[in-house]
Amino acid sequence: MAENGAQALQVQAAIYGCEGLTLSEAEIRFFQDANPWGFILFARNVDTPAQVAALCDSLRDTVGRDAPILIDQEGGRVARLKPPHWRKYPPVRTYGDLFQQDKAAGLEACELGAFLIGQELRSLGIDVDCVPLADVPQPGAHDIIGDRAYGETPEQVIALARAAATGLEQAGVLPVLKHIPGHGRAGVDSHEDLPVVDASAESLREIDFRPFVSLADLPLGMTAHVVFTALDPKSPATTSGDVIRLIREEIGFDGLLMGDDLSMKALGGSMESRVTESIGAGCDLVLHCNGHMDEMEAVATATSSLSPPALLRSEMALSRRKPFSGESVTAAVQRWDELLSASA
């Protein structure tokens, strides 16, 4: 027992991507040495179900444990798994449109859609989905959120995001609440530039924060690379101690908190400084997605093991993973199709 605890304390506070469909010898050696908390897959890592399942096994073999494997499988524009091997899922705003016609139908369709995504992911060995997106888009904001949002009011976003999280967990997949404390006002795409939001603290509390307060019990969360001048005029949420404290204390999120992708252009400075600023601000984990070895090596040099509080949050989050049931989804697919067809 003590040995297992010591091994757990040595887990690096990082999540990494990889470059291709299989692991290179260099990647295998790097992951063995780094021992990251988990991994994340993208479209470049996806070909067939058998290939994805084999890649998941290979990633876990490098660290010798059942490490979490993440993916962004929202539906619509953000889908790493696509036909012909996997279903085509609509943007989640489709559920929002149905919700406005019939609340019960919208909630049921959203939960079923997330459950079906979860079943597909779990069958491959993927057990974390970066869903639900609980941002509330505002007029004039960049379309990076757009139809990825469940609606344009906190109430609708709360209801449907909760349904999506429930559906995923029923399938044995952990949800990731994003982008805390809100990306809905961003005027630029944080993949390309740093958004600066000048809204008052009162407006942020009234609209942007509310979904995250209501969903603060979810096991995993992801920060926004957004500057909120009313909270911290200099640093984006990911690297702001003031904003991370707000996330923990005011919003009340006590799950395992990761920063959004370190390689996004919203963040400045070296990879090493991005790591130290994120962890120093209060993030439990850093996330590096592009699979570039030189960047991953730089991240690893600056990333330590999970802190004791982060380790406890990790254990609490991972305890919510359910075994893959492999149950038939025929009835769920039929009902999901009926609900969507009725709304068309």
Protein Blocks (a to p, Z undefined) as FASTA:
>chain_A
ZZmmmmmmmpccbddddfblbdcfklmmmmmmnopabdcddfklpcbfmlmmmmmmmmmm
mnopacddddddebpjlcfbdcfkbccdddfklmmmmmmmommlmmmmmmmmmmmmmmmm
mmnopabdcdddfbdcdehiafklmmmpgbjbfklmmmmmmmmmmmmmmnopacddddde
bjklpcbdfklmccddfbdfklmmmmmmmmmmmmmmpmbdcddddddfklomkbcfklmm
klmmmmmmmnopabdcddddfkbmkbgcjfklmmmmmmmnopabdcdfklpaklmmmmmm
mpccddfklmmmmmmmmmmpccdekiafklmmmmmmmmmmmmZZ
